[in-house]
Amino acid sequence: MHTKNQKVTEEAPEDSEQLKVKAREEILETAKKRFELAVEAEASIRKDALDDLKFSAGDQWPSDIKSARDSDRRPSLTINRLPQSIHQLTNDQRQNRPAIKVSPVDDRADIETAKIFQGIIRHIEYSSNADTAYDTAFDSAVRAGFGYFRVITEYCDPKSFEQEIRIKRIRNRFSVYLDPSYQEPDGSDANWGFIVEDISKEDYKAQYPESELASMDDWSTTGDTKPGWSTTESARVAEYFHKELKETKLLLLNDKSVVTKDEFDESVASGIIPEGIAVVSERVSHIPVIKWCKINGVEILEETEWPSKWIPIIPVLGEELDIDGVRTLTGIVRHAKDPQRMYNYWASAETETIALAPRAPFIGVEGQFEGHENQWKTANTKNHAFLEYKPKSIGGQPVGPPQRNVYEPPVQAITQARMMASDDLKATTGIYDAALGNRSNENSGIAIQRRSLQAQTSNFHFIDNLSKSIRHLGRILVDLIPHIYDTDRAVRILGEDGSEEIVRINELFERKGKPVKYDLSTGKYDVTINTGRSFETKRQEAVQSMLDLTKAYPQVAQVAGDLMVRNMDWPGAQDIADRLKKSLPPGLADDKDKKQPIPPEVQAQMGQMNQLIEQLTGKLNEAQDKLDTKSVELESRERIEMAKIQANIEIELAKMGSQEAQILLKQEVAEIQSRLSQLNYDQPFEHESNLEPEMSGAGPAMGQMPPDNQQPTGGSSPGELIGE
């Protein structure tokens, strides 16, 4: 038993290595079959695209016709008008760049984190020079029908463990072979793809010295067994992306989060699951995993796993057609070839006809040129002072001197045909004179603008396809960023106007005076595309709108001239804007943010005045406090005296039996009551507590009269109170 276990232990590593070798061989064979499938499926597309590309570059005459015309020394002119139409589309795209916008989807995502995603994407685009990648792919789509760009990851610097995401252009569109079965225009559903490169023998051995192919001296046999992958002088190296579906059990927790069973078991084993967390539901899912390897047709040179669920090769398509199951991709060059060829032919014919018009041959009688042959042969190429001939006679009748065979060439008809070819060229490209800046029958600015917009509308599908591709790029970046930026680190984000800011992600830090934490791995985010003019171009457009408004309403320049100049970008614009602002009428200029400096002598006087004001203010406050205290004391004394008088009167009123005397005393009491109401005697004041001893023994309360038959009681007699 021990021996058997020992044998298994010894053979296990060997079996494992054999399984790895077998798996690599299967991957290699599958890759070569898929590559052949892509080559066969796209053969006609690539052939037509290559012809379109050469045609747009100026190779516009069929080789046999051009050879025949060259041998006859006839002109074969190429008046290439296609680049102007192509640049009309590509430069319009550069002025209206699609921008990626990130938005939160579920309740675990938030707007602020979405802005961080968006700022990181802008930084990736800026540091990658992504505009070049977009422009190259779009130009390829307009010319040949398709183009590509890609996403890669690389280390920040040679001494860093942190990686950055980069967007790279693919200059050679024919180096990409994508799964021909994909249906989406952005290639998001592609299952595999290749990016190939042909490397010379010397460069290959320098880059991959450990390769099996590098150790071989003769590559010819390899080229025979692996056609298309290697020759005697070069080898083809391909990056191969392929998608695999990994079966995984997903768990839905009671906090609405979703994790895999492996992740949940690992968290339970490590004890990091919070209390109260339980599994609500579970299901089996097939999660896409992207594998990457580099192959040479013989072996796998490198391999790893791409940390995203999409293949990072993004196509940009022109016009896509499916004709009886056959896919066709075209740009604007495809249908403009015939009008362009016709235009070249009529331009050549017009030139040839006009050039040969003064060189009509001379017609003379045989023998008239005898002895002067050289002069007459060069009569069409040299300016001779005179031409001699021998007089001849036929039937005894003299014949006149040699004459030219005058012929009126149809130059007007040729010119008309050339103009018709030019109109056909405009119709096939959808770009007319107004869009190209030429003068046409439109007179008003609105008519010219509408005709230009008509040209943009006829070719808008090119820009729309680019927007779809960039949206897919945004989804790849949002999916990739949490895997690459997965540690506590500082990142730079860019705003829409180009402003920069350094923020920290995946950790708590203080931003704008508040503690925040941007966890990029939490929540779901979606991507939309905003197509419009960039920030700088919007300023230029705003200036143009202001100038147009000034033409319609000249008074605007008098009240807003500084604002118009301030939005202009030429040197000195800000200085002129400041001067214009100073010349504005009072009340229009807002100088709150720009204060004029105060002279030193004025500052000294202001300091002395402030000191004097502080002294006077202190004395005034002190006097006011004294007056308030005195007023309270006076009011308190008057209240006491009036209360005493009222009490004495009420006592005397009780003693008197005369009705007239009672009426008189009641009148006096009413006057006293009126006086007390003016003094607010029923409102409390801070000194009343000190006056209570003085009020003790004064008899009944104010306003209360004892019964007629009841004498007041107290410590003092009525006479004593009156005497007091």
VENVEN-V105809 format. One line per field, one symbol per residue. ss: DSSP state (2 for helix, 1 for strand, 0 for the rest). A space follows every 50 residues. Layout:
BEGIN
ss->???
END
This chain:
BEGIN
ss->02222222222222222222222222222222222222222022222222 22222200000022222222200000000002222222222222200111 11110000002222222222222222220222222222222222011111 11111000000011111110002221110000000000000111111111 22222220000000000002222220000100011111111111111111 11100001112222222222000000001111111111111111100001 11111100000011111011111001111100022222222222222222 22222222200110000000002222200000000000000011001100 00110000002222222222222222222000222200000000222222 22222222022222222222222222222222220000111111000001 11111001111001111000000011111110002222222222222222 22002222222222220000002222222222000000000000000002 22222222222222222222222222222222222222222222222222 22222000222222222222222222220000000002222222200000 000000000000000002222220
END
